[in-house]
């Protein structure tokens, strides 16, 4: 297991761990770095309709272990048993969180990440029902706004995240933003 102090110090310095195919853990600090500006989050029209239909219910920190394990269930994954154990430990310590999409009493999508001050570091998301992970991301953004968070880090940009307003910034700019937000007093 990665010691929690090491994980949190890594996030404070702008680095995060990923498991490699051979089981080793390597640390990354992308340049450029992807973020979603909380004040510029874009809700696609189709997602607005999903929200209006009340297909999903949001729960927070209800099934963290199930969420991280569901995120690991893909052909190409960076989440191995050491990562799972390390983040479950961070969850127990109050630094890792899950935002979950539920439908008809079942967990159908969600995401997990780490908080440090006013920053949320998104790690991974999954869905078992169409639009469930999108709903979880929207729920996360609404929650972060309500709690006055200032940074939503997505590590890298993907076409999926780009539709919500994800953007890339230089690592140097990211580190300045991280310094400004990591010491804010915020409760998730």
SVG drawing of the C-alpha trace seen along z (x, -y; Angstrom):
<svg xmlns="http://www.w3.org/2000/svg" viewBox="-39 -31 46 38">
<polyline fill="none" stroke="black" stroke-width="0.4" points="0.0,0.0 1.2,-3.5 1.4,-5.4 -1.3,-8.1 1.3,-10.8 3.1,-10.0 -0.1,-10.1 -1.2,-13.4 2.3,-15.0 2.2,-13.8 -1.1,-15.5 0.2,-18.7 3.2,-18.7 1.0,-18.0 1.8,-14.3 -0.4,-11.2 0.3,-7.4 -0.7,-4.9 -0.1,-1.2 1.8,0.1 1.1,3.4 4.0,5.0 2.4,4.0 4.8,1.3 3.6,-2.1 4.8,-5.2 4.1,-8.9 2.9,-11.4 2.6,-15.2 1.3,-15.9 2.2,-19.0 -0.2,-20.3 -2.6,-19.5 -6.3,-19.1 -8.8,-20.9 -12.5,-21.7 -13.1,-25.3 -16.0,-25.0 -17.5,-28.3 -17.4,-27.3 -18.7,-23.7 -20.8,-23.0 -24.0,-20.8 -24.8,-19.3 -28.4,-19.5 -28.9,-15.7 -27.7,-15.6 -30.1,-18.4 -32.9,-16.2 -31.6,-13.2 -31.5,-15.4 -35.1,-16.6 -36.3,-13.0 -34.9,-12.2 -33.5,-8.9 -30.7,-9.0 -30.2,-9.8 -26.9,-11.1 -25.2,-9.6 -21.9,-10.6 -19.4,-8.3 -22.0,-5.5 -20.1,-2.8 -16.5,-4.0 -15.0,-0.5 -17.6,0.6 -16.9,-2.6 -13.1,-2.2 -13.4,1.5 -15.9,0.8 -13.5,-1.9 -10.8,0.8 -12.9,3.2 -11.7,2.3 -9.3,3.8 -6.7,1.1 -6.5,-0.1 -4.1,-1.8 -6.0,-0.7 -4.5,2.4 -5.0,3.9 -2.3,1.7 -4.0,-1.4 -7.4,-0.2 -6.0,0.5 -4.2,-2.8 -7.3,-4.9 -9.6,-2.9 -7.2,-3.9 -7.4,-7.5 -11.2,-7.2 -11.1,-5.9 -9.0,-8.9 -11.5,-11.3 -9.4,-12.4 -10.9,-10.2 -14.5,-10.4 -17.0,-8.9 -19.9,-10.5 -22.4,-7.9 -25.3,-7.6 -28.1,-5.3 -31.1,-4.1 -33.8,-1.8 -31.8,-1.1 -28.7,0.0 -25.3,-1.7 -25.1,-2.4 -22.2,-4.8 -19.9,-7.1 -16.5,-8.5 -13.9,-8.9 -11.1,-11.3 -9.1,-12.9 -9.6,-16.2 -6.9,-18.5 -8.0,-21.9 -10.2,-23.4 -9.0,-21.0 -10.7,-17.9 -8.4,-15.5 -10.6,-13.3 -9.2,-9.8 -11.6,-7.7 -15.3,-7.2 -17.5,-4.3 -21.0,-3.6 -23.2,-0.6 -26.2,-2.7 -26.0,-5.3 -25.3,-8.8 -24.7,-7.6 -21.1,-8.8 -22.1,-12.1 -24.7,-12.6 -22.1,-11.8 -19.7,-14.4 -22.5,-17.0 -23.4,-16.1 -19.7,-16.4 -19.4,-19.9 -22.6,-21.1 -21.3,-19.7 -17.9,-21.4 -19.5,-24.7 -21.8,-24.5 -18.8,-23.7 -16.8,-26.6 -14.0,-24.4 -11.7,-26.1 -10.1,-23.4 -11.3,-20.3 -8.3,-18.4 -8.9,-15.8 -5.2,-15.0 -5.5,-14.6 -8.1,-15.8 -10.3,-13.3 -13.1,-13.8 -15.6,-12.8 -14.3,-15.5 -13.9,-18.1 -17.7,-18.2 -18.0,-19.5 -15.5,-22.3 -12.3,-20.6 -9.3,-22.5 -5.5,-22.2 -3.2,-24.5 0.6,-24.6 2.0,-22.6 3.5,-25.9 0.1,-27.5 -1.5,-24.4 1.1,-24.4 0.3,-28.0 -3.4,-27.2 -2.7,-24.2 -0.7,-26.3 -3.6,-28.8 -6.2,-26.0 -4.5,-23.2 -4.5,-25.2 -8.1,-26.5 -10.2,-25.3 -13.0,-23.3 -15.1,-20.3 -16.2,-17.9"/>
</svg>
